[in-house]
Amino acid sequence: MNEISSIVIAFCEGPHDVAFLYRILRSDCYKLFNEKIELLPFPIKEFIKNGYKNIEKYEQLKMDALKNSNIPNKILYKDNKIILLYAMGGDSETKDISKTKRIKLIEKLKVTRTNDEKSFNFQGDPFLDNQYKYSFLFFYDADNNAKLQLDKVNKYLSYLAKRKYYVSHNEIVSIDSESYGAFIFSKDGNIGNLENIMFEIIENEENSNIIKEAEEYLKFIDEKRYKNKISIDYNNCIEKVKKKKSNTYYRKKSILGIMGQLQNSGASNIVTIEHSDYIKLNKNTVTKNIVELIDFFNKS
């Protein structure tokens, strides 16, 4: 950890993205950091600690807000590089881009490089000399339009650069002393999502019978029941059926969920992605997309 000179922050949408990137990075010999916070490089250690210090008026917070948003979902490291993986959720609808989660986190991290009164107290630490660099990487599903996802990234970059800025898929650019990059998960460069890349690996001869049987099982989906959930009518203290806010059916996620139960009862898709041998990342058999992802991190 004493040799770290590159700090990479990866903004993912959800925990499945984090799990898959974690799995890919492990295949490239990155190690999981699971030790005490005090063993982290000084800027990261102080950044995480300040996430607690800056929480004021605990009594005013809702229970689900009692968390430190500075803490990443995973931390990995290799050689002189440390990578922090964050599951950020969807983009905020706020019109004020400075209040979005990604920008707020970037600006809190960037302040660790300054020596003004608002910065963290890094006095006496070797990192005070700024002998390290930050890279901020944005990961999105293409969904129905990869260009729209890139537009989101470029709004962030334009705000940070204070001028119109454009980055394309699998590209990294420099703004001031930081690097920024975008990677869009897709099946053809235009539409798709993370599962398209993941299933390029999963859909092989070894797994073909399991996938076929999982698809047969999924024929039992009842559309009416799929779109509903159980809620509580507190006036009468009874359960009632309520429509879900979101009821999109994701075939590949469902198949992976079924497959996971054959190796680990009760496992979530996150556990399956992180540990299952349905996903094999042997260097001789990895797909073009996996190679691109590894290279994307290596050039950050």
Buried (B, 14 or more C-beta within 10 A) or exposed (E): EEEBEBBBBBBBBBBBBBBBBBBBBBBBEBEEBEEEEEEBBBBBBBBBBBBEEEBEEEEEEEEEEEEEBBBBBBBBBBEEBBBBBBBBEEBBEEEEBEEBBBBEBBEBBBBBBEEEEEBBEBEEBEBBEEEBBBBBBBBBBBBEEBEEBBEBBBBBBBBBBEEEBEBBBBBBBEBEEBBBBBBBBBBEEEBBBBBBBBBBBBEEEEBEEBBEBBEEEBEEEEEEEEBBEEEEEEEEEEEEEEEEEEEEEEEBBBBBBBBBEBEEEEBBBBBBBBBBEBBBBEEEEBEEBBEEBBEBBEEB
